[in-house]
Every structure is written in structure tokens, then in C-alpha cells.
Amino acid sequence: MNRSRTPAPARVPALVRLSFLARVRVSARASVLACSVVGAAVVALDGTVLTVAQPALQRDLHADVGQVQWTSTGYLVAVASLLVFAGRLGDRHGHRRVFAVGALGFAAASAGIALAPGIEAVIALRVLQGVCGALLQPATLGMLRTAFPPDRLATPIAVRTAVIGLAAAAGPLVGGALVSAYGWRSVFLLSVPPTLAIGLLALATRQPEAEARSRAAPGLAVLDPLGALLLAAALGLLVHGLVEAARPGGAVPGALACAGAAVAGTALARHERRAAHPLLPPELLRSVPVVAGVAALLAASAALFGALFVTTYFLQDVQRLDPLTCALRFLPLALLMVLGAPLCPPLQRRHGPRRTATAGAALLTLGALLLSRLDATAGALPVGGCAALLGAGFVTLMVTATSVVVHRAPEAHAGVAGGLQQTAMNVGPALGVAIVTLLLALVPDGGFVPAEGAALPALAAIAALTLPAALALPGGTCGTRPEQAPPRPGRRPCVRS
């Protein structure tokens, strides 16, 4: 009797400890998810609301068009040039800390812009905001990678993608309402409370054990500053060149900047082959799923944002629709992105990343092809149908490719993988708009009517490039697991394709 009762008191403290650790782990994951989702949403919202606020900003600060354009260009160049290095900083010093610095810096820069006395201060603070955004964005994925097990990572990535789509869609409406009621400065004040809150939350969140292990991983003691400088120069010049090429009369400066980017990229490739601890880890660049995922995201974002650029001018300049009616024509795209993101994880579990991404690539390509056949009399139904195909295809491809990139990256290089993913998502739109602008200027009769120009057929061809990239993704239903993750006891091992 006594022997049967004695183990019970000993088991109680162990059960209490296990229950407590489980609650702490769930709480930490919830905090990480909240930081990742809100951080990504704020950056997406900031980009869309600024477009609405730029005319009022120009009038209030007595600035010219070129200065106002640099409020966007300076931010884009700073973000694109530093994303990969910021991801490496997260791998070395912890994604939570880097995220907190980026979020708090973003809040401070936003508040400074709202109080800026002139356009020069706005441009300088926008560049600082871009630096902080570069610290923030890769960490939103790096924190998820270290906090969630690989087989549960697709769902938080899908939630993050859905919120990004919702924020991007709501941006013009929120920005228009704020600018009309309170002026352009209120647009920048909008992002201060959420970024301040998630920065403090990240500092208060307990560091996951996985992140501690990644910080202790060998080969990360050296951050490769020369490689970071060359990569920043290459990406910064590339984005600047693409943005310049999209402006009237900017073809020559744009070409020179792109040539400088090619020179810096060549120097970077030579340096990385010789560096003891390269900024871009060879095992990451040799991973076919990671490279294919980044390529798919680059082509998909270029096709989508280029198509949106052309179609917006088609609806407003050719069909003479007001901005609100134009936005309503694109509403199916936003709805499909928000509603489709939660459906992507079960599709990946059932059909595997390759089939899921290929279906998304096919929908995206079909949407771009149908959009390129619209004539000047196209009504709301065909435009909305094309927008729905674009939204469904893009969200499926984005969630799946992002999951593969983050899953297949070694845990110690999760930040660099997140930086590459974010770089593709930042360079792609600039590339798409630059190609469209170049075709509209060079091709005869390349007007904004899709069926009469060459811009949208070219974008459909770019969208088709996502198909071979999608086919290079893992084919098995468990093929998204990282290379180093051993199979769980009692489970059938995953055969990689």
C-alpha cells in the first residue's frame, strides 16, 4: 500500500514543471507570432499609405517632384541593400534583439518624419526608416523559424501573409482618410504605436532555445563586412537604377546605376569565393529549393506589381475611372490574398510544395495572360476576374515558396534566408515597373490598353518563369523540412525528391 502511494507526490512537481514549461513555450510563440505579423503588416501599410500622402507632403513642404520621389527611393535603396546583412546580424546576435532594434528605430524615425520641418529632413529620416525596416523584416521570418517546429511553420507564415495582404489593401483607404482629416503627418504617426509596442514586446519575450543554439553555431563569428558592403552596393545601385529607369528621362542614369550594380555583383562573387566566412553561406546558395523559392518570389512579385502599375493607368487614364472605382476593380485580388493564405498550409500538407506552388504559378500566369487580352471596353467583371486569378496565384506561390525557403535554410542561417526572401520581394516590384516603363517608352503603340501594348504580354512571360521555379521545389508532402532535421521516432522518414 505504502509503496503504491509514494511515487504520486514525486510525480506532481514534474507534471507541474512540464505544464509550466508548456505554457511558457506557447506564450513565447504567441509573442513571436504577434511581433512577426504586426511588424510585417506595419511595413506593408507604410508603403501603401505613403503613396496617397505624397501630393499633400509636396504641397505642404514646397518640394519638387524629384525630392518627393526620393522619399520613396531612399527608403527602397536602404531596405534592399541591407536586408541580407541584417539577416546575418540576426543569425549572429539573435533575431529577437535585431527585431527590437529595428522596430523601435522604425517608431522613432516615423515620429521624426511626422515632426520634420522640411523635405530634406523627411528624406534623411526615410533613409533611416529604411535601415530600421531592413533590420525588422528578415527577423520577422527568422523569429518564426527559431520559435516554431518545422512541421508547424506553414501556418504562422500563412497568417503573416494574409495580414500583409490586408494591410496593403487597406493602406490607400486608411491613408486617404487620414490625409483628408489630419494631414500627411498623421500617416507617419500611424505606425508609431504598433512598432513601439512590438519592439518592447520583443525585448520582454523569452529567447527560444533554438535561437540561442543558432547564436552559438560555428562559422558566424565573422560578419564579413566587405561582403556586406559589396552586396549593399550591388543591391542599392540595382534598385536605384530600376527606379530611375522608370522615370521620364531616367534611362541613362538608370543604365549607369545598373552597370555599377553589375560591377559590384562581380566583385562580390569573387570575394565570396575566397572569404573564410562568407556573408552568403555556400550551403544556402547550393540548396536548389532555396534558390528556386527566391527565384519564384522575384518573378511573381515583378509580374504582379508590374501588372498593377499598367492596369491602374489603363483604368484611370483610358477608361477614366476615379481612384475609388479603380480600387474596387482590384478588390478581388486583395480578398483572394487574405482568404487564400490560410488555405495554403493544408494544401501543402496534402499535395506537397511542388504541386501547390505550380498551381499558384499557373493561376498567376493565366491571370496575366487574360489581363493582356483586355481591350478598351473591358468591364468590371473581366478585370475583377483577372485580379482574382492574380491574387489567388500570388498568395499561393508566396506562402509556399516562403515556407520552403525558411524551412530548407539551416537554422543557423535563418536570418540570411529571410533576408534573401525579403530582397526578392523588394527588388521584384521595382524590376516589374522598370520593365513596363521601358516597354511603354520603346515599343510603338505600347499604350496602356493591354491588348494593344507589349507591357502586359511581357509581364505574362515573366509570370511564366515561376512555373519552372515551382517545379524545382520539393515534391513530397514532408519535403519542406530542413535538411538537418532528423526524422521523429515512430514516423515514416520523408523521402526527398
Salt bridges, closest charged atoms under 4 A:
ASP46 OD2 - ARG126 NH1 2.92
ASP60 OD2 - ARG185 NH2 3.83
ASP91 OD1 - HIS95 NE2 3.26
ASP151 OD2 - ARG488 NH2 3.00
ASP224 OD1 - HIS271 NE2 2.74
GLU244 OE2 - ARG247 NH1 2.89
GLU272 OE2 - HIS271 NE2 3.93
GLU283 OE2 - HIS413 NE2 2.93
GLU411 OE1 - ARG145 NH1 3.61
GLU411 OE2 - ARG213 NH2 3.73
GLU483 OE2 - ARG408 NH1 2.69
GLU483 OE1 - ARG496 NE 3.94
